[in-house]
């Protein structure tokens, strides 16, 4: 299941990049919040699924 963990972590980092990009473009806060929550959830799930932590 290491591939799933890696995919979740990469997805979370992708969302974080989107948050940073949208913040620089001064887009609405709602989009930043949704992407930030998605990034946090993806990164947390990816880290918790790693064999090192389990």
C-alpha positions in Angstrom: 0.0 0.0 0.0 3.0 2.3 -0.2 1.9 3.4 -3.7 -1.4 4.7 -2.3 0.4 6.6 0.4 2.7 8.2 -2.1 -0.3 9.1 -4.4 -2.1 10.8 -1.4 1.0 12.8 -0.4 1.6 13.9 -4.0 -2.1 14.9 -4.3 -1.8 16.9 -1.1 1.3 18.7 -2.3 -0.6 19.5 -5.6 -3.4 21.0 -3.6 -0.9 23.1 -1.5 0.6 24.4 -4.8 -2.9 25.4 -5.9 -3.5 27.2 -2.6 -0.3 29.1 -3.0 -1.1 30.0 -6.6 -4.6 31.1 -5.8 -3.3 33.2 -2.9 -0.9 34.9 -5.2 -3.7 35.6 -7.7 -5.9 37.0 -4.9 -8.8 34.7 -5.6 -11.7 34.3 -3.2 -11.0 32.9 0.2 -13.6 30.1 -0.2 -11.4 28.4 -2.8 -8.4 28.7 -0.6 -10.2 27.1 2.3 -11.5 24.2 0.3 -8.1 23.5 -1.3 -6.4 23.9 2.1 -8.7 21.4 3.7 -8.3 19.0 0.8 -4.5 19.3 1.1 -4.5 18.7 4.8 -6.7 15.7 4.5 -4.7 14.2 1.7 -1.4 14.7 3.4 -2.7 13.4 6.7 -4.1 10.3 5.1 -0.9 9.7 3.1 1.3 10.0 6.2 -1.0 7.8 8.3 -1.0 5.1 5.6 2.8 4.9 5.5 4.2 1.7 6.8 6.6 3.6 9.0 3.8 5.0 11.1 1.6 1.9 11.1 
